[in-house]
């Protein structure tokens, strides 16, 4: 295992991916046909929606680390051009392909109309702004999980914008981490204002009115600012972990394992309530306790002696590697299996439990297969292509400031 690997991150990414997948399959099981011994397990799987929070904390953690390292070393802020290029290459090809395939299948297979509303939702998703309004929150009818991509992209934009304040103020060390806590407080205040000032009417609100109605039920608690509050806790964890880099102690094993257990406890504590887990200020997924637990795990496990290595086993690393593909395709796979392979997920009859088991297994296997194809056939080649462009950006950034003349127009570099 490479010495610079952030132990625990792969396990958490793989777990988050599988949590969301199992959440969607568990919802299709008729509660009256679940064996008594399996009922606690199924109740916990329903709360797998909390995996979205894990994804956001993990993204904030991994993307913020290079900024904290540069800040502590007194270097200039990492290149935003490279940051943007890497993010775009990593998510856009796979996301756009899944979005377009989903649109076609929603029209051809499930009969979604190609009217103004559906076109507007698709375009908002394609241009990564679907997270700003309840009408566009779900870009397509048959691939619900794509809603989170817009929130993720908004967090990508806000992260360097907020960190730039620390670079501009030349704040380093622990005072910089304390300042980031203040930024999180400001974000939470802005989220509160959004909830107060952006009320949603009750007309057509609720999941019985379809995806748009469900979006109205989620918003305004589901908003880009609030989700950045989750993301920002991951960024704070990165700042702490950077200060502890190089430390190894068995206490990190204990803290990391307890933190993962605490995350599971937060999920279990919400069983019986809304699976969105609305908490502080209405922010979903057990905020702040769930992201704090994941953040502590991310801080501790890289310094662990054994726990991080056991958790980041070969299987976890493989699932983590293809997790984005699994995430963006699994719901579409589930729907197609349900549509084309009856009686898949028809669990109301006496054989409901057996049907659910093989339907879920089929969804898992096919989703992993497509996720692997997405990663090795599209995502990885695009990332490698983008890395080839970084040299030109670095070289250009290293040039001394000078005036360039191109096509008769003076440009200052």
C-alpha positions, 0 to 999 in steps of 0.5 A: 500500500502506498505510504502516502495513502490516506487510510480510511478514505477508500473504505468510507467512499465504498461504504457511502456508495453501497449505503445509497444503493442499499437505501434505494433497494430497501425502500422497495421491500414491503415491510409486511414481508420482512422476516423478523430477524431481518427487520432491524437490518432493513430499517438500518439500510433504509437510513443508507441515504446518510451516505450522501453526507459521507460523500460530501464530507469526504469530498471536502476533506480530499479537495481542501488538503492541498489548500491547507498544505500550501497555506501552512507552507506559506505558498501561493494558493493552488491553481484554480485552473488545475482545480477546475480542470481536475474536477471537470474531468473527474465528474462531467464525462460520466455524469453527462453520459448518465444524464443523457442515457437516463433522459433517452430511457425515460422517454423511450421506456417509461414514457416521460414527456419531452415537454418544457418542464422536462427540457428545463430540468434536463438543461439545468442538470446538464449545466450543473445548476439544478440545485437552485430550484425545486423544479429542476432539483431532479434533472430526469425522472428515472435517475433520482441520485443525480440531484446531488451532483449540482450541490457537489459542484456548488461546493466545489465553487465555494470551497476555494472562494472561502479558502481564498480569504485565509490566503488573503489574510495570510492566516496559518496554523491553528488560527486558520482552522479557527477562522474556518470554524467562523466561516462554517458559522457564517455558512450556517447563518446563510443557510438559516436565512435561505430557509427563512426567506425562501418558503415553498408553497404547499401546492403539489408538495410531497412525494405523492406528487412525483419527483417535483413534489418531492423536491418541494418537500425537500426544499428549502432545507435542501439548498446549496448553502446548507450542503456546503455546510456539510462539505465545509466540515470535511474541509475542516477535518482536512485542516486538522489532519494536515497538522497531524500528518506523520503521526502514528499511534494506536490511539488513532485506531481507537478514535477512528473505529469509535468515530465510524461506530458513532456515525452508525449510531447517528443513522440508527438514532434516526430510524423511524423518522424521515430518512432525510434525517433533518437536524440542526437548522433543518440540514439533512442527514443528522447534521452536524453529528454525522459529518463530524463523526466522519470527519473525526474518522478521516482525521484519525485513520491516516495515523492509525497502526492497523485499523486504516489498513484493515478497512482499506482492504483490496475490495474496499479500494476497488469499490471506492475506485468505481464508486462514482460510476456505481452512484450515477448508474445504480438507480437507473439499473434498478429501474430497468431491472424492475421494468424488464425483469418481472417480478423484480422488486414486486415484494408484496406477495408471499415470495416478497423476501426472496424476490427482494434478495435476488432483485437486490443482488442483480442490481448490485452486480450490474451496477458494479459492472457498469461502474467498472466500465464507466471508470476504466472506459471513460472516467480514468481516460478523461482524468489522464487526458486532463493531467496531460494538460496540467503541465501547460497550466503550471508552466504558464503560471510560472512565467513572470508577469508580462504583457502579451499581445495577441491578435492586436489586443493587449492582455496582461498575464 
